[in-house]
């Protein structure tokens, strides 16, 4: 068996293991994720470790190399798929679209592939403290099994991608809100399907009662059910009113500041819901605080 080396972009995390260099200097540039019975060794480029990443915000930034040892030829595709799942979780953790853009197998052979990849490096109000290597390692290793189970049924890669799109530089707040409402619609729909709620004529319908007309679930009812199912209680009245204003008219009479406050509230709800869905137990960052305070699950 040979080693596989992959190349990853837009991952702005810090390491948890130190590399000692020949000139006696050192850097904390390595994070090892043990997932799917393999160890994925991320080595971060120097400019990430030295906190010089700000100049690359909003660009496609080559940030990391990933080594996976002892991979057989028939395991290459599976291993790359497992790495892609880690990249999706890193995207959610850092709210930056982490993506694999190539690999070599065997390592050092220049035999492999380079992929067309899109996404930009962002660093604004992260979900997890990605500059703490131990914290990000704990998050990935704890949530990876749940992500594998839920990624298809709950469209989690779509949710993560939309979250990173909403946080790209210079997005209008109304566009951020529209993306956030789309995420809620997506989560609501996949929840209903997972609960085997019938979908007829473009609506989710309630169980038929003898002698009664067909009744459909409202957006609000399904959201309440979705949150209650995972142990969350939220007042959704103001959120739903704003959603209706923007979706139906394209604009809102709220000020830009008021809209951003509402967007931050929705982002906090989505963030907590996803973490609960992934069965995460640990600290995470509160978006509405500027990711300067933590909460625990």
C-alpha positions, 0 to 999 in steps of 0.5 A: 500500500502507498500513501495518498496526498491531497490538496485542500483550499480555504481551510484557515484553521490552526494546528495542534501539533508542532513541527520543528524546522531545520533552522531551530524554528517551529510552527504549530501547523499539523492537525490529525483527524481520526475518522472512518478508521483512517488518520487524515494528517492536515499540514497548514501552510506557513501563512495560515499558521502565522495569521497572515490569512487576511490578505487571502479573504475572498479568494481561492486560497491553497491552504493545506496538504493532507496525508493519508498513509497506507491506502490501497489502490481500491481505497483511493476513491473512498478515502477521497470521499471521506476527506470531502466529508471532513472538508464539509464539516470544516466549512461549517466550522469556519464558515469558509468553503473548504474544498479538495482541489487535487490529490497524488497517489502514490504520494510523490508520484505526480499521478493523480488529479487536479479538480476544478473547484470553487469557493473562497476563503472567509474568516468572519464569525466562525462556528467553532474556534478554528484557531484552536487545533484541539477544539477543531480536532474534537469537533470533527472527530465527534461529529463525523459519524453523524454527518455520514449518517445524515449528509444525504437525508438532510442535505447537509452539504447544501446547508453548509454551502449556503451558510458559507455563501451568505457570509461572503464579503459584501453580501447585501443583508437582504440577500443573506436573509433570503439564503437563511430562509432558504436554509430553513426551508431546506431543513424543514423539507428534509425533516418532513421527509425523514418523518414520512410526512406525505407530500402532495401537490407541493405541500406537506399534508397532515394525517387524514381524519375521517370526514375532514378535508385535507389539511396541510402543514404551514411553514411555521408548524413544520419549523416548530415540529423540527425544532421540538424534535431536537429539543429546541424552543424558539419564538419564530413569529418575527422571523416568519413575518420578515420571511414573508415580507422579503419572499413575497415583496423582495424588500423589507421596511426594516432598517439595514441594522434591524435586518442584520440583527434578525439575520444574526438571530436566524444564523444562531438558530441554524447553527445550534440546530445543525450542531444538535443534529450532529450530536455535538457536545462541546463549546461553540461560538455565538454568531450574534456576539461576533463569535466572541462568546461561547455556548455549550451543548 
